[in-house]
Amino acid sequence: MQELAMQGGRFEVALQPIAEPASFGLEQVEFLAAGHAGVELRPLAKVASGGELSRVSLAIQVITSKVSGARSMIFDEVDAGIGGRVAEIVGRLLQALGGSKQVLCVTHLPQVAARAERQYSVAKRESSGGVTSEVRILQGDSRVDEIARMLGGAEITPVTRRHAEEMLGK
């Protein structure tokens, strides 16, 4: 949490006793969080923004990946509600997870996408039979073009292209 723009934040797992034994035991698990220093711990579901939920989720996955038997992890827009420096940190954490696990990540942020070993483009196409999804692996120029598009929008300029090449070269 400290690296993910939640300096001074805290996270705790509380076990709340329940009145009657249940299939899950005698306690209910509750995640408590304080997003910043000086803030009281409160139920995560009630106090966290979408971006904070994404970052806490990623932090939990990074920590538990060391003991988890899961070989693959899927993140669907774990970078929601963030940008800039924090997006770069999220990309670095996902890249580190990819060193020992298969990591699939849906993202719209170039700072995250550029850290991947491989990028794919997923697009929906309408046809007379309905909507289909098209998945293409991005290699070479198409990889640079997609990162540049993420950086600058529909028009790829020489500046956004150079910036994309620089990001992919890190």
Secondary structure in CASP SS format (residue, H / E / C, confidence):
PFRMAT SS
TARGET T0000
AUTHOR 0000-0000-0000
METHOD secondary structure of the structure
MODEL  1
M C 1.00
Q C 1.00
E C 1.00
L C 1.00
A C 1.00
M C 1.00
Q C 1.00
G C 1.00
G C 1.00
R E 1.00
F E 1.00
E E 1.00
V E 1.00
A E 1.00
L E 1.00
Q E 1.00
P E 1.00
I E 1.00
A E 1.00
E E 1.00
P E 1.00
A E 1.00
S C 1.00
F C 1.00
G E 1.00
L E 1.00
E E 1.00
Q E 1.00
V E 1.00
E E 1.00
F E 1.00
L E 1.00
A E 1.00
A E 1.00
G C 1.00
H C 1.00
A C 1.00
G C 1.00
V C 1.00
E C 1.00
L C 1.00
R E 1.00
P E 1.00
L H 1.00
A H 1.00
K H 1.00
V H 1.00
A C 1.00
S C 1.00
G H 1.00
G H 1.00
E H 1.00
L H 1.00
S H 1.00
R H 1.00
V H 1.00
S H 1.00
L H 1.00
A H 1.00
I H 1.00
Q H 1.00
V H 1.00
I H 1.00
T H 1.00
S C 1.00
K C 1.00
V C 1.00
S C 1.00
G C 1.00
A C 1.00
R C 1.00
S E 1.00
M E 1.00
I E 1.00
F E 1.00
D E 1.00
E C 1.00
V C 1.00
D C 1.00
A C 1.00
G C 1.00
I C 1.00
G C 1.00
G H 1.00
R H 1.00
V H 1.00
A H 1.00
E H 1.00
I H 1.00
V H 1.00
G H 1.00
R H 1.00
L H 1.00
L H 1.00
Q H 1.00
A H 1.00
L H 1.00
G C 1.00
G C 1.00
S C 1.00
K C 1.00
Q E 1.00
V E 1.00
L E 1.00
C E 1.00
V E 1.00
T C 1.00
H C 1.00
L C 1.00
P H 1.00
Q H 1.00
V H 1.00
A H 1.00
A C 1.00
R C 1.00
A C 1.00
E C 1.00
R C 1.00
Q E 1.00
Y E 1.00
S E 1.00
V E 1.00
A E 1.00
K E 1.00
R E 1.00
E E 1.00
S E 1.00
S C 1.00
G C 1.00
G E 1.00
V E 1.00
T E 1.00
S E 1.00
E E 1.00
V E 1.00
R E 1.00
I E 1.00
L E 1.00
Q C 1.00
G H 1.00
D H 1.00
S H 1.00
R H 1.00
V H 1.00
D H 1.00
E H 1.00
I H 1.00
A H 1.00
R H 1.00
M H 1.00
L H 1.00
G H 1.00
G C 1.00
A C 1.00
E C 1.00
I C 1.00
T C 1.00
P H 1.00
V H 1.00
T H 1.00
R H 1.00
R H 1.00
H H 1.00
A H 1.00
E H 1.00
E H 1.00
M H 1.00
L H 1.00
G H 1.00
K C 1.00
END
